[in-house]
Amino acid sequence: MPPPNSGLAAEVERSVLDLVLRTGEALITTGAPVADTTAALLRLAAGFGVTSCQVDITFVSITVSIDRDDDPITKVRVISVRTADYSRLADLMEMVDAVDRGELDLNGARERLDEIRKTPHPYRRWVVTLALGAMAAGVAILLNGSWLAAAIAAATTMIIDRTLRWLRHKGLPYMFQQAIGAGIATGVALFLNWGRSTFDWSPQLIAPSLVVAAGIVVLLAGLSLVGAAEDAISGFPLTAAARSFEVALYTIGIVVGVGFVLDLGHRIGVPLHITDHSALSTPFGVQVLAGGVIAGAWGLASYSRLRTVGVASAVGAVSAGVFLIVNDFGLGPAGSSFVAALVVGVLAAGVAERLGAPALAVSVCGITPLLPGLLIYQSMFTMVDADDLVAGAGMLFGALGVGLALAAGVTLGEFLASPLRTRMDRWQRRVLQRARGSRT
């Protein structure tokens, strides 16, 4: 069956195609999953009467075509830069919704897109650095660390951020940036451990392993773990495979950085140790609050709007609380992470958008407190210090299992939230109808 013609002139259809292509590039580069981007672009084209539009997105390019009987049109754009910017992502989705509702014509949509693309980030770069420091401090508290351990983790993470920013401007590949960042965190931990043995620093206040764990969590937070899982489940295996390989490669960079410095410390006679923090009694409420700080700080570092930061903080606190409660029942790190991520997915898809926060931003930030930073460090420590490759590899696969559990839990939660979102839509329509009826 031939595709339906839009009835528009070829020149107008070319303008629509150009707008769709540029919008798709902007969505992908700000962190949107392929499935959400494809649906948004089809809605955008249909808003201008073009229903024969085809969208094909791979990891490195986006292709948009319009089927026409006489002269099909196809354009391709290469995707080269990806930076999480959830405020810009929200603005782009609002533009698509406005076109879908008939509130923007073609010229207005093009002007709005240009305005969004030219708008600077809502926060200065030093705000992002401070947010990452607060995030690391929250990780240390969540893992039963002291206030001093949290302060050291924050300072170390801010140093890592400024160093990696400088290296990024120099064009260093991202995998090596990950390795250097993890190496800096482990190097600071090495110095702290030397100070503990030399100056008798208190092991309760100085916790080198938490500094490494906090740094790893911050480095892991920038990886598109949830996006890769959503692409795979939504039927985009090629893009999902590419994203998954990227996540694995950058995680290997972290592992290499930690392992190299651990081996260096072992050779110079300053071996690191894993401090058992489970015996410390950080109050449950403080740990839940730390989870909220972690999620909110990552939202701020990803240039989310303040409303989104608030919603993400609340969801992060809930996810940390659920994880701690479920973990006490002996479900294990992967099982506890799955249950907590499931709650995050339900809240993100079913509630967050009602509060004016993008579901993707809330879900990514909400699982940040659950990232397995300490488990990765423990695996490398076991390999290097204990010289037990098998046990260390088992722990590393356990960290991978936690990551997969987080991605699967969020995705399943978003799926389960669909009926809830439909019921909320019906309830909202009934309320509006009653309100209109009361006015007449």
C-alpha positions as CSV (number, residue, x, y, z in Angstrom):
1,M,0.0,0.0,0.0
2,P,1.6,3.3,-1.0
3,P,2.2,5.8,1.7
4,P,-0.4,8.6,2.1
5,N,0.7,12.0,0.7
6,S,0.5,14.9,3.0
7,G,-0.8,17.3,0.4
8,L,2.0,19.7,1.2
9,A,4.4,21.2,-1.3
10,A,7.8,19.5,-1.6
11,E,9.5,22.6,-0.3
12,V,7.3,22.6,2.8
13,E,8.0,18.9,3.4
14,R,11.7,19.5,3.1
15,S,11.4,22.2,5.8
16,V,9.5,19.8,8.0
17,L,12.2,17.1,7.4
18,D,15.0,19.5,8.3
19,L,13.2,20.5,11.5
20,V,12.6,16.8,12.5
21,L,16.2,15.9,11.8
22,R,17.7,18.8,13.8
23,T,15.3,18.2,16.7
24,G,16.3,14.5,16.7
25,E,19.9,15.4,16.8
26,A,19.3,17.8,19.7
27,L,17.3,15.1,21.6
28,I,19.9,12.4,21.2
29,T,22.8,14.7,22.2
30,T,21.0,15.7,25.4
31,G,20.5,12.2,26.6
32,A,17.1,11.0,25.3
33,P,16.7,7.2,24.6
34,V,16.2,6.2,21.0
35,A,12.6,5.0,21.5
36,D,11.5,8.3,23.1
37,T,13.3,10.3,20.4
38,T,11.7,8.3,17.6
39,A,8.2,8.7,19.0
40,A,8.7,12.4,19.5
41,L,10.0,12.9,16.0
42,L,7.0,11.1,14.5
43,R,4.7,13.2,16.5
44,L,6.5,16.3,15.4
45,A,6.2,15.4,11.7
46,A,2.5,14.4,12.1
47,G,1.8,17.8,13.8
48,F,2.6,19.4,10.4
49,G,0.6,16.9,8.5
50,V,3.5,14.6,7.4
51,T,2.4,11.1,8.4
52,S,4.7,9.2,5.9
53,C,7.9,10.0,7.8
54,Q,10.4,7.3,8.6
55,V,13.1,7.7,11.4
56,D,16.2,5.5,11.7
57,I,18.6,6.2,14.6
58,T,21.9,4.5,15.2
59,F,24.5,5.2,17.7
60,V,26.4,7.6,15.5
61,S,23.7,9.0,13.0
62,I,20.1,9.8,12.5
63,T,18.3,9.4,9.2
64,V,14.9,10.8,8.4
65,S,12.9,10.1,5.2
66,I,9.6,11.2,3.8
67,D,8.0,8.8,1.4
68,R,6.5,10.6,-1.7
69,D,5.2,9.1,-4.9
70,D,7.3,11.3,-7.2
71,D,10.3,12.5,-5.2
72,P,11.2,10.7,-1.8
73,I,13.3,12.9,0.5
74,T,16.0,11.6,2.8
75,K,18.5,13.4,5.0
76,V,21.2,12.1,7.3
77,R,23.0,13.8,10.3
78,V,26.0,12.5,12.2
79,I,25.8,12.5,16.0
80,S,29.2,13.3,17.5
81,V,28.7,14.9,21.0
82,R,26.6,13.6,23.9
83,T,26.1,15.7,27.1
84,A,23.4,15.2,29.6
85,D,21.3,18.4,29.7
86,Y,17.9,17.6,31.1
87,S,16.7,21.2,31.1
88,R,17.2,21.4,27.3
89,L,15.7,17.9,26.9
90,A,12.6,19.1,28.7
91,D,12.4,22.2,26.5
92,L,12.6,20.1,23.4
93,M,9.8,17.8,24.5
94,E,7.7,20.8,25.4
95,M,8.3,22.2,21.9
96,V,7.1,18.8,20.4
97,D,4.0,18.8,22.6
98,A,3.2,22.4,21.5
99,V,3.4,21.4,17.8
100,D,1.3,18.3,18.5
101,R,-1.4,20.5,20.1
102,G,-1.3,22.9,17.2
103,E,0.1,25.8,19.2
104,L,3.2,26.3,17.0
105,D,3.5,26.6,13.2
106,L,6.5,25.6,11.2
107,N,8.3,28.9,11.4
108,G,7.5,29.2,15.1
109,A,8.9,25.7,15.7
110,R,12.1,26.5,13.9
111,E,12.6,29.7,15.8
112,R,11.9,27.9,19.1
113,L,14.4,25.1,18.2
114,D,17.1,27.7,17.4
115,E,16.4,29.4,20.7
116,I,16.7,26.2,22.7
117,R,19.9,25.2,21.0
118,K,21.5,28.6,21.6
119,T,20.3,28.8,25.2
120,P,23.3,28.4,27.6
121,H,23.2,25.9,30.5
122,P,21.1,27.1,33.4
123,Y,24.0,26.9,35.9
124,R,27.6,27.9,35.7
125,R,30.2,25.1,35.6
126,W,31.4,25.7,39.2
127,V,27.9,24.9,40.3
128,V,28.2,21.5,38.7
129,T,31.6,20.9,40.4
130,L,30.0,21.7,43.8
131,A,27.1,19.5,43.0
132,L,29.4,16.6,42.2
133,G,31.2,17.2,45.5
134,A,27.9,17.1,47.4
135,M,27.0,13.9,45.6
136,A,30.3,12.2,46.7
137,A,29.7,13.4,50.3
138,G,26.2,11.8,50.1
139,V,27.7,8.5,48.9
140,A,30.1,8.4,51.8
141,I,27.3,9.1,54.3
142,L,25.1,6.5,52.7
143,L,27.9,3.9,53.1
144,N,28.1,4.7,56.9
145,G,31.0,7.1,56.5
146,S,31.8,9.9,59.0
147,W,31.5,13.6,58.3
148,L,35.2,13.9,57.7
149,A,35.2,11.0,55.2
150,A,32.3,12.8,53.4
151,A,34.3,16.1,53.3
152,I,37.4,14.3,51.9
153,A,35.3,12.5,49.3
154,A,33.7,15.8,48.3
155,A,37.1,17.5,47.9
156,T,38.6,14.6,46.0
157,T,35.6,14.4,43.6
158,M,35.8,18.2,42.9
159,I,39.5,17.8,42.1
160,I,38.7,14.9,39.8
161,D,36.0,17.0,38.0
162,R,38.3,19.9,37.4
163,T,41.1,17.7,36.2
164,L,38.8,15.7,33.8
165,R,37.3,18.9,32.5
166,W,40.8,20.1,31.6
167,L,41.7,16.8,30.0
168,R,38.4,16.9,28.0
169,H,39.3,20.2,26.5
170,K,42.6,18.7,25.5
171,G,40.7,16.0,23.6
172,L,41.7,13.0,25.7
173,P,39.4,10.0,25.0
174,Y,36.8,9.4,27.6
175,M,38.0,5.9,28.6
176,F,41.3,7.4,29.7
177,Q,39.5,10.1,31.5
178,Q,37.6,7.5,33.5
179,A,40.9,5.7,34.3
180,I,42.6,8.9,35.5
181,G,39.6,9.9,37.6
182,A,39.5,6.5,39.3
183,G,43.2,6.7,39.7
184,I,43.1,10.1,41.5
185,A,40.4,8.8,43.9
186,T,42.5,5.7,44.7
187,G,45.7,7.8,45.0
188,V,44.0,10.0,47.6
189,A,42.9,6.8,49.5
190,L,46.5,5.6,49.3
191,F,47.7,8.8,50.9
192,L,45.0,8.5,53.7
193,N,46.0,4.9,54.4
194,W,49.7,6.0,54.7
195,G,48.6,8.7,57.1
196,R,46.7,6.3,59.2
197,S,49.7,4.1,59.6
198,T,52.2,6.9,60.0
199,F,50.3,9.4,62.1
200,D,47.7,7.1,63.7
201,W,44.7,8.8,62.1
202,S,41.4,7.5,63.4
203,P,40.1,4.7,61.2
204,Q,36.5,5.7,62.1
205,L,37.0,9.2,60.7
206,I,39.4,8.5,57.9
207,A,37.9,5.9,55.5
208,P,40.0,5.5,52.3
209,S,37.7,2.9,50.8
210,L,34.8,5.3,50.9
211,V,36.8,8.0,49.0
212,V,37.3,5.5,46.2
213,A,33.7,4.3,46.3
214,A,32.3,7.9,46.1
215,G,34.6,8.7,43.2
216,I,33.6,5.6,41.3
217,V,29.9,6.3,41.8
218,V,30.3,9.8,40.4
219,L,32.2,8.4,37.4
220,L,29.5,5.7,36.9
221,A,26.7,8.2,37.0
222,G,27.6,9.7,33.7
223,L,27.2,6.4,31.8
224,S,24.0,5.8,29.8
225,L,23.0,2.5,31.6
226,V,19.3,3.2,31.7
227,G,19.2,4.4,28.1
228,A,21.0,1.2,26.9
229,A,18.5,-1.0,28.6
230,E,15.5,1.0,27.4
231,D,16.8,0.8,23.8
232,A,17.2,-3.0,24.0
233,I,13.8,-3.6,25.5
234,S,12.1,-1.1,23.1
235,G,13.4,-2.9,20.0
236,F,16.5,-1.0,19.1
237,P,19.2,-3.7,19.5
238,L,21.9,-2.1,17.4
239,T,21.9,1.2,19.4
240,A,21.5,-0.8,22.6
241,A,24.5,-2.9,21.8
242,A,26.6,0.2,21.0
243,R,25.6,1.9,24.2
244,S,26.2,-1.2,26.2
245,F,29.7,-1.6,24.7
246,E,30.4,2.1,25.5
247,V,29.2,1.6,29.2
248,A,31.4,-1.5,29.5
249,L,34.4,0.2,27.9
250,Y,34.2,3.2,30.2
251,T,33.7,1.0,33.3
252,I,36.8,-0.9,32.3
253,G,38.6,2.4,32.3
254,I,37.5,2.9,36.0
255,V,38.6,-0.7,36.8
256,V,42.0,-0.1,35.2
257,G,42.6,3.2,37.1
258,V,41.7,1.6,40.4
259,G,43.7,-1.5,39.8
260,F,46.8,0.4,38.6
261,V,47.0,2.6,41.8
262,L,46.2,-0.4,44.0
263,D,49.1,-2.3,42.5
264,L,51.4,0.7,42.8
265,G,50.5,1.0,46.5
266,H,51.2,-2.7,47.0
267,R,54.6,-2.4,45.4
268,I,55.7,0.6,47.4
269,G,54.6,-1.0,50.7
270,V,51.4,1.1,51.3
271,P,48.6,-1.4,50.6
272,L,45.0,-0.3,50.9
273,H,42.4,-2.0,53.1
274,I,38.7,-2.4,53.0
275,T,37.2,-0.8,56.1
276,D,34.1,-2.6,57.4
277,H,31.5,0.1,57.8
278,S,28.6,-2.2,58.4
279,A,29.2,-2.0,62.1
280,L,28.9,1.8,62.2
281,S,25.4,3.0,63.1
282,T,24.5,5.9,60.8
283,P,20.8,6.6,61.5
284,F,18.4,5.3,58.9
285,G,16.9,8.8,58.3
286,V,20.4,10.3,57.7
287,Q,21.1,7.6,55.1
288,V,17.8,8.2,53.4
289,L,18.6,12.0,53.3
290,A,22.0,11.2,51.8
291,G,20.2,9.2,49.0
292,G,18.1,12.3,48.3
293,V,21.3,14.5,48.2
294,I,23.0,12.1,45.8
295,A,20.0,12.1,43.4
296,G,19.4,15.8,43.6
297,A,23.1,16.6,43.2
298,W,23.4,14.5,40.1
299,G,20.2,16.2,38.7
300,L,21.9,19.6,39.3
301,A,25.1,18.4,37.7
302,S,23.0,17.3,34.6
303,Y,21.5,20.8,34.3
304,S,18.0,19.8,35.4
305,R,15.6,22.5,36.4
306,L,15.2,23.2,40.1
307,R,11.7,21.5,40.1
308,T,13.2,18.4,38.6
309,V,16.1,18.5,41.1
310,G,13.5,18.5,43.9
311,V,11.5,15.6,42.5
312,A,14.7,13.6,41.8
313,S,15.8,14.2,45.4
314,A,12.6,12.8,46.8
315,V,12.7,9.8,44.5
316,G,16.4,9.2,45.4
317,A,15.5,9.3,49.1
318,V,12.8,6.7,48.5
319,S,15.1,4.5,46.4
320,A,17.8,4.6,49.1
321,G,15.2,3.8,51.8
322,V,13.7,0.9,49.9
323,F,17.2,-0.5,49.2
324,L,18.2,-0.4,52.8
325,I,15.0,-2.0,54.0
326,V,15.0,-4.7,51.4
327,N,18.7,-5.4,51.9
328,D,18.0,-6.1,55.6
329,F,15.8,-9.0,54.5
330,G,18.8,-10.6,52.9
331,L,17.8,-10.2,49.3
332,G,21.4,-9.3,48.3
333,P,22.8,-6.3,46.4
334,A,21.3,-7.2,43.0
335,G,17.9,-8.1,44.3
336,S,17.7,-5.1,46.6
337,S,18.8,-2.8,43.7
338,F,16.2,-4.3,41.4
339,V,13.3,-3.7,43.9
340,A,14.5,-0.1,44.6
341,A,14.9,0.6,40.9
342,L,11.5,-0.8,40.2
343,V,10.0,1.8,42.6
344,V,12.1,4.5,40.9
345,G,10.6,3.5,37.5
346,V,7.1,3.6,38.8
347,L,7.5,7.0,40.4
348,A,9.4,8.4,37.4
349,A,6.8,7.4,34.8
350,G,3.7,7.6,36.9
351,V,4.2,10.6,39.1
352,A,7.2,12.7,38.1
353,E,5.7,14.1,34.8
354,R,2.6,15.2,36.7
355,L,4.9,17.3,38.8
356,G,6.6,18.9,35.8
357,A,9.8,16.7,35.8
358,P,11.0,14.6,32.9
359,A,10.7,10.9,33.6
360,L,14.1,10.1,32.1
361,A,15.9,12.7,34.3
362,V,14.1,11.4,37.5
363,S,14.8,7.8,36.7
364,V,18.5,8.3,36.0
365,C,19.0,10.5,39.1
366,G,16.8,8.2,41.2
367,I,19.0,5.1,40.8
368,T,22.3,7.1,41.3
369,P,22.4,6.2,45.0
370,L,22.3,2.5,44.1
371,L,25.3,2.4,41.8
372,P,27.9,-0.2,42.9
373,G,31.0,1.9,43.5
374,L,32.1,0.1,46.6
375,L,31.6,-3.3,45.0
376,I,33.8,-2.4,42.1
377,Y,36.5,-1.2,44.5
378,Q,36.2,-4.4,46.6
379,S,36.6,-6.5,43.5
380,M,39.8,-4.7,42.4
381,F,41.1,-4.8,46.0
382,T,40.6,-8.6,46.1
383,M,42.4,-9.1,42.8
384,V,45.4,-7.0,43.7
385,D,45.9,-7.1,47.5
386,A,44.5,-10.6,48.2
387,D,45.9,-11.9,44.9
388,D,42.6,-13.7,44.4
389,L,41.6,-13.3,40.7
390,V,38.7,-15.6,40.8
391,A,37.0,-14.0,43.8
392,G,37.7,-10.5,42.5
393,A,36.2,-11.4,39.1
394,G,33.2,-12.8,40.9
395,M,32.7,-9.5,42.7
396,L,33.1,-7.6,39.4
397,F,30.4,-9.7,37.8
398,G,28.3,-9.0,40.9
399,A,28.7,-5.2,40.2
400,L,27.7,-5.9,36.6
401,G,24.7,-7.7,37.9
402,V,23.7,-4.7,40.1
403,G,24.0,-2.5,37.0
404,L,21.7,-4.8,35.0
405,A,19.3,-5.1,37.9
406,L,19.1,-1.3,38.1
407,A,18.4,-0.9,34.4
408,A,15.9,-3.7,34.3
409,G,14.1,-2.5,37.4
410,V,13.7,1.1,36.1
411,T,12.5,-0.1,32.7
412,L,9.9,-2.6,34.2
413,G,8.8,0.1,36.6
414,E,8.1,2.5,33.8
415,F,6.1,-0.3,32.0
416,L,4.1,-1.0,35.1
417,A,3.4,2.7,35.6
418,S,1.6,3.0,32.2
419,P,-1.8,1.8,33.6
420,L,-1.3,4.2,36.5
421,R,-0.6,7.1,34.2
422,T,-3.7,6.2,32.1
423,R,-5.9,6.2,35.2
424,M,-4.5,9.5,36.3
425,D,-5.2,11.0,32.9
426,R,-8.8,9.8,33.1
427,W,-9.1,11.2,36.7
428,Q,-7.7,14.6,35.5
429,R,-10.1,14.7,32.6
430,R,-13.1,14.0,34.9
431,V,-12.0,16.8,37.3
432,L,-11.7,19.2,34.4
433,Q,-15.1,18.3,33.1
434,R,-16.7,18.7,36.5
435,A,-14.9,22.1,36.9
436,R,-16.2,23.3,33.6
437,G,-19.7,22.0,34.4
438,S,-19.7,23.9,37.7
439,R,-19.0,27.2,35.9
440,T,-21.9,26.9,33.5
